[in-house]
Every structure is written in C-alpha cells, then in structure tokens.
Amino acid sequence: MIFSTLEHILTHISFSIVSIVITVHLITLLGNEIIKPYDSSEKGMIATFLCLTGLLTTRWIYSGHFPLSDLYESLIFLSWSFSLIHIVPYFKIRKNDLTTITASITIFTQGFATSGLLNEIHKPTILVPALQSEWLIMHVSMMILSYAALLCGSLLSVALLVIFRKIFIVLKVIIY
C-alpha cells in the first residue's frame, strides 16, 4: 500500500514539475533577457529526473523485477531517458539547447503514461519466464534509451528545418 501511494505521489510531482518547466521554457523563448526562470527550469528538470528515478526504483522494489514489463513502465522509462538526455549536456556545458525539445517530449510521454487510458496496467504483474533474463532486460533498456536519443535527434532535425525555412523565406524577401 505504501509503495503504491509513494508511486502515485512521485508520478504526480514529476508531471507537475515538467508542466511548470515547459511553461517556463515557452516564456523564455518569447523573451530572451530572462535568465532566472531558465535556471529554475533546469533545476525543475533535475527534480523531475530524481522523481522518475524514485518512481522506477519503487516499482522495481515492489514488483521484484526491473520495471520494463508493460507499456506503462516502458513509457515512464522512456520519459526518464528523455530527462537523462536533458541532464547530461547540462552538467557538461551548463547550457542546453535541447531543453524545449526534451522537456516537451517528456511531458507528452509522461502525460500519456499517466492518462486514464492506461489505468488497468498501472499494477505491476509477474513476468513470463522468457522475460526474466538479465540479457533481455539489458537489451530492452538499451533499446528504449536509443529510442529516446532517436526521437530527440528527429525532433531537433525538424526544428532545424523549420528554422532554415524561416531564414530562407526572410532571405528571399530581402533579395526580391
């Protein structure tokens, strides 16, 4: 009972923090002079990462196996992977240009995982014997991390295409 309550609290805290972070990022995109909200949004993503880590650890302890056995756990792990991809460059260079992309994709994956569509699969279940292999767990976790990197790269390329298109339109107007 205490594990499910803790899991529920961590899920809602992390979703609320990510919602606030994405709002701060949209405000920061509109006005570039604001520095304080940007720093607080970075700290919010770190808090989201810690909440998701606590959520996955709680599910691991409660179920007795690594939490990748169903869609809910996989989506939460994918959301954790996006926040990890966000945090690693931040600690390296203290400036992260992927912030808006990673924060928005984190809120969408976590929002879908915690929506009412997946209510029946929130309870951890016993794994089938074929899924109890450590090699398979390692394979699945690395695949989900690579999916997160692939999605971030794809969204970054779409953002660059939009930016280049706007630059091309502005240059075309200037030339003619």
Salt bridges, closest charged atoms under 4 A:
GLU7 OE2 - ARG59 NH1 2.62
GLU42 OE1 - HIS86 NE2 2.97
GLU73 OE2 - ARG59 NH2 2.79
